[in-house]
Amino acid sequence: MGWLRYSWLLVPLLGLAELGGHFFFSRRAPRIGDWHQLVQPVGELREPDMPVVVAPYWAEPLARSALGSSLMPMRDVARPDVTGYARALEVSILGEEASELDGWSTAKERDVGDFRLRVRENPAPATIRFDFVAELGPKRASVFDGPGGECSWNAHARAATGGLHGHVAFPRERFSCRGGVQHFVGVTVVDDERYRPRRCIWAHPSDRGALSIVYRAVPLGKVVRGYGALSWFLMRDGVGTPIEMTVEIDGESIGEFVHSDEQGWHAFEFSTGSRAGAAADVTFRVRSESPKDRHFCFYADTR
């Protein structure tokens, strides 16, 4: 029975095992089924125009699967950034926080199982006066494919996805232009340099001249601001020619944006000058020296 002399060692060993179990289970991500318990509390905390931001980001597909498009609509999931939101609902696991919400205060907080829900407030939200992506359509816009070539609005085009290694989704509603199926102007989603989705206006440049997207009676702020991109997965090798986009107000250029493949989700901002507060026609003219396979997509707003 000599082993009894060492039985006291069981106490610290059990303590170490318990401590190890604590660290293991505290750092284990929730299982797929656990995410469904968030539907009710997220529905209670989330307000209209409040994006659900998941930390860490790799867990966002699990949140989308559980919460669905009513709580995580594509408009918010594929947001250009968070600057235009006054509040966000952060869903956190493993003690993580979303870096894009750095500097935002916490207004409410609730623990749900292994999840922590925080209502975060933006200290300086931008006032967006006009969202060009949301307003794309025949009521506010016209599209011209080079001189004299007006693109026709089609609300029942054939939607298509390219699958793995193929083109991004081609939407059902779009302005159809000359030159083939990829020559259109419509709202789609591309992947940025971190493979995050970005909702934007597909504007493939034409070989017939500048592709012109004209918006009528746009309420102007101090700037026209936005981003340009191509699908990072498809164009990350950076072998295509640059894309040039000129922004005009009532026919007068306020700036030119030049985008190269390797720049990813690339920002631009142009001042509206003395026109701030007025309403005017805004035109985006897109061109490229070699337009073949220049699958350009952009987001823009006035603020």
N, C-alpha and C positions, 0 to 999 in steps of 0.2 A: 504494500500500500504506500510505497514511497512517493508515488505520483501525487498523493494528497498534499505533500509539502509544497507542490507547485500549483495547487488549485487556485491560489489567489490570483494567478496570472490570467485566469478566465475573465475576471472583472474588467481589467483594462482592454483585453482582447475583444470582449463584447462591446465595450465602449467604442473602440476603434471601428468595429464592424458597423455599429449604429451610425457613427459619424460618416463612414464611407457611404453607407446607404443613403444618408441624408443628402450628401453632395451629388450622388448619382441621380436620385429622383428629382432633386431640385433643378438639375441641369438637363433633364430629359425633356425633349419637346413633347407637347401634347400629341396624342394619337389623332388620326384623321377624324374618327367619330366624335372626339371631344369638341371639335370646332362647332358642331351643331348646337351646343348649349348656348352659343353666343347670339342666336337669332333674336330671341326676345330682348335681352338687355341692350344689344346694339340698336334694335328697333326703337327702344325707349329713349336712348341717349342721342341717337342721330337725328339731326334736323335737316330740312331741305337745304341743298347746296352745301352740305358738309361732307367732305370726302372721308372715307375710311382708310387710314394709313396704317400699314402693318409693319411691326418691328419684331424681328429682323425681316428685311424685304423678301428673303427666299421663302418665307411662309405665306406670302400673299396668295398664291394659287389655292392654298388650303382654305383661306378665308373666303375667297371668291366662290369656291365650290360649295361651302356651307351656307353663306349668306345670300348668294344669288344676285341677279342684276338689279333687283329692286333696292337693295341696300348698298350695292357696289356697282352702279351703272358705268358703262364704258366711258362716258364723258368724264367721270372722276378717276377711274382706274388709269386711263390713258391721258391724264392731265398734262399740260405743257410744263407746269411747275405749280407751286402752292401759293404764289404771291397774290393771286386774286381771291383767295378764300379768307373769310374772317375767322372761321373756326374749322377744326378738324377733329375727328374721332380717332384716336390712336389705339390700336389693338396690339398689346405688347405681350410677348412670352420671353421666358428666360432672362427677365430683368432688362431687356433691351429697350432703347429709345430710338425713334426715327430721326436720323441726322437732318432731314429736310425740314424738321420742325424745331431745330435749334433756335433758342431765343423766344419761343412761344411759351406763354404761361399756361398753367393747369387750372381750369375752372372747376372741373369735377373729376372724381376718380372712383372707380369701383373694381373690386376683385371678383372675378367669376371663375371658380376653380383655379386652374393654372394660368389664367389670363388676367391681365390688368387693363382696364379700359380707362382712358383719359380723354376728357374733352379739353382740347388745347385751343388757345386763343392767339391769333396773329396780332402782334403789337402794332403793325402798320399795314393793314390790307390795302391793296390797290383797288381803285374804283374802275372797273372795266365798263366802258361806255358802249362798246360794240365788239362782238366776237365774230370774226369773219368766217370761222369754221361753222359755227352754229347757224349763221345766216345765209350760208351758201344755198342758192336755189333761184328759180326764175322770178320770184317776187322782188328780190333785191339785187340780183346779179345777172350779167350777160358775159359770154365768153366768146372770144374771137381767135381763130387759128390762122394767124397771118392776115395780110390785107384781104378784106372782103370775104373772109371765111368764118361765118358765125356758126358756132357749135350749138347743136340742138339739145334741149332738155329732154331727158328720157327718164320717167319715173318708174319704168318697168323693164329696165335693161336686165340682161342675164348676169346675176351675181356669180362670182367665181373666186376660188382660192387656188393658189398655185401649189399647195402642198409643200412637202419638204424640199428645200432648194428652189422652189418656184416663186412666182411673184406674190406680192401681198394681196390682201382681199380687194377685189374690184366690187364696188357697191352697186346696189340695184338702182338707186337714184343718182344720176350724174348727167353732166353735159357731155354729149358724145361729139368728138371732133374727127376730122379726116385723118387717115393714116393707119388705121387698124385699131384693135380692141384696147390697146394700152394707151391710146391717145384720147384721154378724157379728162374732165375736171370733176372731182367728187371727193367726198369725205371717206377716208380710210384710216388705218392704223399701221405705223411702221415701228420697227425696233431701233432703239438708240444704241450708243456705244456700250451701255451696260445691259443691253437686251431688255430694257424696260419699254412698254408700249407707249406710243405717242400718237394721239389723234390729230390728224392734219388734213390738208387739202392736197390731193394728188394733182400735180400740174406738170405733166410730161412735156418738155419743150418740143416745139415743132420744127420741121425742116423747111417750112413755108414762111418763116418769119417769127416774130415774137408771139408767144401765146399770151393773150391779154384777158385778164379777169377784171371786169368793171363792176364795182358796187355803187349803187345810187343812194344819194342822200344819207351818207354815213355821219352819225354824230361823232365829232372829233373831240379828243382830249388833248393833252399836251404832246403825246407821242403816238406813233404807230410802232408797236413792239411785237416781237415774235421770234420764231425759230424756223430754221430750214434743216432738212435731213434727207437722206436716202436710207433704205433698209441697211443697217450695219452688217447684218449677216450676209447679205447679198453683195454689198459694195465695199466691204472693209479693205479690200486690196488696194483701193485708191488708184485705179488705172483709168478712170473716166475723165473727160474734160470737165473743167469747172462749170458751174451753173451760175448765171447772172440774173438777178431779179431786181428790177427797178420799181420803186413805189412812187406813185404820182397822186397829187391832189388837184383835181380840176385841170388835169393835163400838165401840171408842173411837177417835175421830179423833186422829191424831198430826200432821196438817198438811193444808193445802189448796194445790194447785198450780193457778195460773191461766195459761193459755197463749193468746197472740195469734199470728196468722199470721206477722207480721213478725219474730218472735223466733227463728225457725229451730229448730235442735236445741238445746232450752232445758232447762237442768239444774234438778233439784230434789233436796233432801236433808232428811229428817226424822229426828229422834232417836227411838229406841225406848225411851229412858229406862231404868227399872229392869227392863224386860223383856229386855234384852240377855242372850244366852246361853240363853234359853228357847225353846220352840216354841209357836206360836200361830197362829190364823187371821188372815190378812191380806186385806183387802178394798179394792179400788179402785173408787170410784164416780165415773162420768163423766157430765157433764151440760153442756148449753149452752142459753142462752135461746132461740136459734133453731137447732135441730140440723140443719137441711137442709144437706147438703154439708159437714158438719163431719167431715172424714175424718181423725180424730185417731188417732195412733199413739204408743205409749210403750214405753220400756225401763225396767226396774227390777230391782234386786237388793238383797239384804241383805248387809251387810259390817260 
